[in-house]
Amino acid sequence: MRRTVRGSVRLKGLKPSGKWPSGNVRYYYRHTTPATPMPDARKDSPEFLKAYAEAAAGKPAKVRGRIQHRTGTIGAGIRAFIASDSYLSRAASTRARWRSFAEEFEAFFATAMLSDLRPKHIRMYLSKFDPHPANNRLKLWRAMGRWWVDSGLLDVDPARDVRPRAAPKSDGFTPWTQADVDAFRAHWPIGTMQRLALEIIALTGAAIGDAVILGPGNLRDGWLTYRRAKSGTICTVPLFVKPAPTYYPDADHLRACIEAAPKHMTWLSTARGAARSGKAAGQWFATGAKAAGIEGKSAHGVRKYLAAYMAERGASEDQRMAILGHDTTAQTRAYSKTADAMRIITGTKVDNSAEQVVKTSCK
């Protein structure tokens, strides 16, 4: 009797791109133009191997529930981009958002020819959205247009001359105040996951999608380090360093929450000990804030709270950038501009030197 050895199948030319809802890895066969999507099945299954053999032989694979686009269509061009390194090298959050947009574009443009695509068609499509969602979709159009030209599918980028729509200016997520933090702590006691989430974000400045993967493994000699999923920037946080920098919050609340929590690989674990989903955690935390009487504020506002806290106590831009993982000083200034303005008005902001600010404020 023949036995199938799991994990022994080695197939060349496959590129992983996320997962199917079933949990199977979503693969594309890259040696066709456009890349051929593989079926929702294990790599060693008869269905997958049959589709792989057909793709390798130049035949279109029949993928469950998906339209097969003809070569030269916009749909084929979109799928080729989704299988490219230009897409696959993006952050996971960007890939997830762009894949959703790509499927939306496919459904609208269907079998139209890529060579016929003009800026006016993209403008017309984006006109049905408000400015912010339209501009988010334009980012994908521009990325695809550049890749289509670079890969030889087009001679002219159809998205190059499509300008972003004017959108109302906004400071983004509303920062939390000390009163908000106090109200949250009063409602969610030590021992609850909601309280632990607040203390982690308030002490690390991590986005909620990064906060859910933090745990003991990120700590060494009191320093916490991790790589931001959005930008890839390394964040270095003096979480339990003694003595703590004068501009950094006291970590006693967080220490008490960690000691009261179950011991798992990540601090913000589920009841079964698994890591939480970053996408679901944002809504979960916002619900917890609403229960504490904090309306219209999200976990990202706690990140801004930490930025303002450090600025008020004299942290330099470089220090804030290192902890928050910002790539530019402009981001850092935007996150703590209220605190900086207060220090300018009160005369305590001399320069970006934490030592100088402390000396001035103590006179």
C-alpha positions in Angstrom: 0.0 0.0 0.0 1.4 3.4 -1.0 1.7 6.1 1.6 1.8 9.8 1.0 4.6 11.5 2.9 3.3 14.8 4.1 5.6 17.8 3.5 7.7 15.9 0.9 6.3 17.8 -2.1 8.7 20.4 -3.5 7.3 22.5 -6.3 9.2 25.2 -8.1 7.8 28.5 -9.2 5.2 29.0 -6.4 4.9 32.2 -4.6 2.8 32.4 -1.4 0.4 35.3 -1.0 -1.6 35.2 2.2 -4.1 32.5 3.0 -7.5 31.3 1.9 -10.3 31.5 4.4 -9.8 27.7 4.9 -6.3 28.3 6.3 -4.5 26.9 3.2 -1.7 29.0 1.8 -2.7 31.0 -1.3 -0.1 30.3 -4.0 0.5 31.7 -7.5 2.5 29.9 -10.2 4.9 32.6 -11.4 6.3 31.2 -14.6 3.2 32.2 -16.6 2.1 35.7 -17.7 0.0 36.6 -15.8 0.9 34.5 -12.8 -1.5 31.6 -12.4 -3.5 31.3 -9.1 -3.4 27.9 -7.5 -6.5 26.3 -5.9 -7.6 26.3 -2.3 -6.0 23.0 -1.4 -2.9 21.5 0.2 0.2 21.4 -2.0 0.3 17.6 -1.8 -3.4 17.1 -2.8 -4.4 15.7 -6.2 -6.4 18.9 -7.0 -3.4 21.2 -6.4 -0.9 18.9 -8.2 -3.2 18.7 -11.2 -3.5 22.5 -11.3 0.2 22.9 -10.9 0.9 20.5 -13.8 -1.5 22.4 -16.0 0.0 25.8 -15.1 3.5 24.4 -15.8 2.2 23.2 -19.2 0.8 26.6 -20.0 -2.8 25.7 -19.4 -5.1 27.9 -17.3 -5.8 26.4 -13.8 -9.5 26.2 -12.8 -9.6 27.9 -9.4 -12.8 27.5 -7.4 -15.1 30.6 -7.6 -12.7 32.8 -9.6 -12.9 34.3 -13.1 -10.0 33.4 -15.4 -8.9 36.6 -17.2 -7.6 36.6 -20.7 -4.0 37.7 -21.3 -3.9 41.4 -21.9 -6.9 42.3 -19.8 -6.9 44.7 -16.8 -8.0 41.7 -14.7 -4.9 39.7 -15.8 -2.7 42.8 -15.2 -4.0 43.2 -11.7 -3.4 39.5 -10.8 0.1 39.7 -12.3 0.8 42.6 -9.9 -0.6 40.7 -6.9 1.8 37.9 -7.7 4.8 40.3 -8.0 7.5 41.2 -5.6 6.3 44.8 -5.7 3.2 43.6 -3.9 4.5 40.8 -1.9 7.3 42.9 -0.3 4.7 45.3 1.2 3.7 45.2 4.9 1.0 42.6 5.7 -1.5 45.3 6.5 -0.9 47.0 3.2 -1.2 43.7 1.3 -4.5 42.9 2.9 -6.0 46.3 2.1 -4.7 46.3 -1.5 -5.9 42.8 -2.1 -9.4 43.9 -1.2 -9.1 46.9 -3.5 -7.7 44.7 -6.3 -10.7 42.4 -6.2 -12.9 45.4 -6.3 -11.1 46.7 -9.4 -11.3 43.3 -11.0 -15.0 43.1 -10.6 -15.5 46.6 -12.1 -13.1 46.5 -15.1 -13.5 42.7 -15.8 -12.4 42.0 -19.3 -11.4 45.5 -20.5 -8.0 45.6 -22.2 -5.1 46.9 -20.2 -3.7 48.8 -23.3 -7.0 50.8 -23.4 -6.8 52.0 -19.8 -6.5 55.8 -19.6 -6.3 58.3 -16.7 -9.9 59.3 -17.4 -11.1 55.8 -16.7 -9.3 55.7 -13.3 -10.7 59.2 -12.4 -14.2 58.1 -13.3 -13.9 55.1 -11.2 -12.5 57.0 -8.2 -15.1 59.7 -8.5 -17.8 57.5 -6.8 -15.8 57.5 -3.5 -15.2 60.2 -0.9 -11.7 61.8 -1.0 -10.0 59.6 1.6 -11.1 56.2 0.3 -10.5 57.4 -3.3 -7.0 58.5 -2.4 -6.3 55.1 -0.7 -7.4 53.3 -3.9 -5.3 55.7 -6.0 -2.2 54.4 -4.1 -2.8 50.9 -5.5 -3.5 52.2 -9.0 -0.2 54.1 -9.0 1.8 51.1 -7.7 0.2 48.9 -10.4 0.8 51.5 -13.1 4.5 51.8 -12.2 4.9 48.0 -12.1 3.1 47.5 -15.4 5.5 49.9 -17.1 8.6 48.4 -15.4 7.5 44.9 -16.3 6.9 45.8 -20.0 3.1 45.3 -19.9 2.6 49.0 -20.8 4.6 51.8 -22.3 2.8 54.6 -20.4 1.6 54.6 -16.7 -2.2 55.3 -16.8 -2.2 56.4 -13.2 0.7 58.8 -13.3 -1.4 61.9 -14.1 -4.3 61.1 -11.8 -4.0 63.5 -8.9 -5.2 62.8 -5.3 -8.5 64.4 -4.4 -8.5 67.4 -2.0 -9.6 66.1 1.4 -10.5 68.0 4.6 -7.4 68.4 6.8 -7.4 66.3 9.9 -5.0 65.6 12.7 -6.0 61.9 12.5 -6.7 60.0 15.6 -7.7 62.0 18.6 -5.1 61.8 21.4 -6.1 60.5 24.8 -5.8 62.8 27.7 -4.7 61.9 31.3 -8.4 62.1 32.3 -9.2 59.5 29.7 -6.4 57.2 30.9 -7.6 57.6 34.5 -11.2 56.9 33.5 -10.2 53.7 31.7 -8.1 52.5 34.7 -11.1 53.2 37.0 -13.4 51.1 34.9 -11.1 48.2 33.9 -9.2 46.9 37.0 -5.8 45.1 37.0 -6.4 41.6 35.9 -8.5 42.4 32.9 -7.1 42.2 29.4 -8.5 45.6 28.5 -6.5 47.2 31.3 -3.3 45.3 30.2 -3.8 46.5 26.6 -4.0 50.1 27.8 -0.9 49.9 29.9 1.1 48.2 27.1 0.2 50.9 24.6 0.6 53.7 27.0 4.1 52.5 28.0 5.3 51.3 24.6 3.4 53.6 22.2 2.8 50.5 20.0 0.0 50.4 17.5 -2.7 47.9 18.5 -1.5 45.6 15.7 2.0 45.5 17.1 0.8 45.4 20.8 -0.9 42.1 20.3 2.4 40.3 19.4 4.5 41.8 22.3 5.5 39.5 25.1 8.4 38.4 27.3 10.5 37.5 24.3 10.7 41.2 23.4 12.3 42.1 26.7 16.0 42.1 27.5 17.6 43.8 30.5 14.5 45.9 30.9 14.6 47.1 27.3 11.7 46.2 24.9 12.4 46.0 21.2 10.2 45.2 18.3 9.7 45.9 14.6 6.7 47.9 13.5 4.5 46.0 11.1 3.5 49.1 9.2 6.9 50.6 8.5 9.5 47.9 9.5 11.1 50.4 11.8 12.8 49.1 15.0 11.3 50.5 18.2 13.5 50.6 21.4 11.6 51.2 24.6 13.1 51.7 28.1 10.2 49.7 29.6 11.6 48.5 32.9 15.0 50.1 32.8 16.3 51.4 36.1 16.7 54.3 36.6 14.0 55.2 34.0 14.5 58.3 31.9 13.0 61.4 33.5 10.6 61.9 30.6 9.3 58.3 30.6 6.1 57.2 32.4 6.2 55.1 35.6 5.9 51.4 34.7 4.3 50.1 37.9 0.8 49.8 36.4 2.1 47.7 33.5 4.2 45.5 35.8 1.2 44.8 38.0 -1.0 43.9 35.0 1.6 41.6 33.6 2.0 39.8 36.9 -1.8 39.3 37.1 -2.1 38.0 33.6 -1.8 34.4 32.4 1.7 33.5 31.3 1.8 33.0 27.6 4.1 33.9 24.6 2.2 37.2 24.1 0.8 39.4 26.9 -2.5 40.1 25.2 -3.5 36.5 24.7 -7.0 35.1 24.2 -8.7 32.9 26.8 -7.1 29.9 25.2 -3.6 31.4 25.2 -3.4 32.3 21.5 -2.2 35.6 20.2 -5.0 38.1 19.4 -5.8 39.2 15.9 -4.4 42.7 15.3 -7.4 43.6 13.1 -10.0 42.5 15.6 -8.1 43.9 18.6 -8.7 47.5 17.5 -12.5 47.1 17.6 -12.2 45.2 20.9 -10.2 47.9 22.5 -12.5 50.7 21.2 -15.5 48.8 22.7 -13.6 48.7 26.0 -13.0 52.4 25.9 -16.6 53.1 25.1 -17.6 51.0 28.1 -15.4 53.3 30.2 -17.2 56.4 28.9 -14.5 57.3 26.4 -16.3 58.0 23.1 -14.8 58.4 19.7 -11.2 57.5 20.7 -9.2 54.5 19.6 -6.1 52.7 20.6 -4.0 54.9 18.3 -5.0 57.8 20.4 -3.1 56.2 23.3 0.0 56.1 21.2 -0.4 59.9 20.8 -0.9 60.2 24.5 2.5 58.7 25.1 4.1 61.1 22.6 2.6 64.1 24.3 3.5 62.8 27.8 7.2 62.5 26.8 7.2 65.9 25.0 5.8 67.6 28.1 8.6 66.2 30.2 11.4 67.2 27.9 12.0 64.2 25.6 13.9 65.2 22.5 12.6 64.5 19.0 15.3 61.8 18.6 14.2 60.1 21.8 10.5 60.1 20.8 11.4 58.9 17.3 13.3 55.9 18.8 10.5 54.9 21.1 7.6 55.5 18.8 9.3 54.1 15.7 8.8 57.2 13.5 10.7 57.6 10.3 10.7 61.4 10.2 10.8 64.2 12.7 7.6 65.6 11.0 5.7 62.5 12.3 7.1 63.0 15.8 6.2 66.7 15.8 2.7 66.0 14.6 2.1 63.4 17.4 3.1 65.8 20.2 2.5 69.3 18.8 0.0 70.1 21.6 2.6 69.4 24.2 5.3 71.3 22.4 3.0 74.3 22.0 2.3 74.3 25.8 6.0 74.2 26.5 6.6 77.1 24.1 3.9 79.2 25.7 5.1 78.5 29.2 8.7 79.2 28.3 10.0 75.7 29.1 10.8 74.8 25.6 14.3 76.0 25.0 15.5 73.4 22.5 15.1 69.7 21.9 17.5 68.8 24.7 15.7 67.0 27.5 18.5 68.1 29.9 18.0 71.8 29.0 14.2 71.6 29.4 14.5 70.0 32.8 17.0 72.7 34.0 14.8 75.5 32.7 11.6 74.2 34.3 13.3 73.8 37.6 14.4 77.4 38.0 
